Amino acid sequence: MAKQAEACFWQAYQKCQLATLGFASTSVDMAALHTFSIRTNGQTCSVTDVMLHAIVPAKLSAAKTYLCTGVAPKSDGLHVSGCGDEGDVIVPM
């Protein structure tokens, strides 16, 4: 299912169509929730990352929104690049 969602998001990005992809990353003491969105403004296509994170046992932080520079499929997953302070985010397959 994740691979299909990534493929759908990649296709939407290539066509600059509206789309959203959610991704959660967790470890023993950390959680990060990303919501990537493709938006259009005239001829311009943009990708944003709305990110929330928490260090356990704290609650999720306030949402931070970053403008990303691109999206590309790679062998290890979908790479969303240049997302502000987050840098590059890899959505694994």
C-alpha positions in Angstrom: 0.0 0.0 0.0 2.8 2.5 0.8 4.5 1.8 -2.5 1.2 2.6 -4.3 0.7 5.8 -2.3 4.3 6.9 -3.2 3.8 6.1 -6.9 0.5 8.1 -6.9 2.2 11.1 -5.2 5.1 10.9 -7.7 2.8 10.8 -10.7 0.8 13.8 -9.3 4.1 15.7 -8.8 5.2 15.1 -12.4 1.8 16.5 -13.6 1.7 19.2 -10.9 -1.7 17.9 -9.7 -3.0 18.4 -6.2 -2.1 15.5 -3.9 -1.2 14.7 -0.3 1.0 12.0 1.2 1.2 11.2 5.0 4.2 9.6 6.5 5.0 8.7 10.1 8.5 7.9 11.4 9.0 6.4 14.8 11.8 5.1 17.0 12.1 4.1 20.6 11.9 7.7 21.9 10.9 9.8 18.9 8.0 10.3 16.6 7.7 12.5 13.5 4.6 13.0 11.4 4.9 14.5 7.9 2.2 15.6 5.5 3.5 16.4 2.1 1.2 18.4 -0.2 1.5 19.3 -3.9 -0.1 22.7 -4.8 -0.3 24.8 -7.9 -0.3 28.5 -8.2 -0.7 29.3 -11.9 2.2 27.7 -13.7 4.1 27.1 -10.5 4.1 23.8 -8.7 5.2 23.6 -5.0 5.6 20.9 -2.4 5.2 21.6 1.3 5.9 19.4 4.4 3.8 20.0 7.5 5.8 18.3 10.2 5.0 17.5 13.8 7.5 15.7 16.1 7.8 14.6 19.7 10.4 13.2 22.0 8.7 10.6 24.2 6.9 11.1 26.6 6.3 14.7 25.4 3.3 15.6 23.3 3.6 16.4 19.6 5.1 19.8 18.8 3.3 22.6 17.0 3.2 22.1 13.3 6.1 23.4 11.3 5.6 24.0 7.5 8.5 23.8 5.1 8.6 24.5 1.4 10.5 21.7 -0.3 12.5 21.9 -3.6 11.6 18.6 -5.2 10.5 15.0 -5.2 12.2 12.0 -6.8 11.8 8.2 -6.6 14.9 6.3 -5.7 15.7 2.7 -4.9 15.2 3.2 -1.1 12.0 5.2 -1.4 10.6 8.6 -2.3 13.0 11.5 -1.7 11.5 14.8 -0.8 14.4 17.3 -1.0 15.2 20.7 0.5 12.5 20.9 3.1 13.8 23.8 5.2 15.3 22.8 8.5 14.3 19.2 7.9 16.5 19.0 4.8 15.8 15.9 2.7 13.1 13.5 3.9 13.1 9.9 2.7 9.7 8.1 2.7 10.9 4.4 2.7 9.1 1.8 0.6 
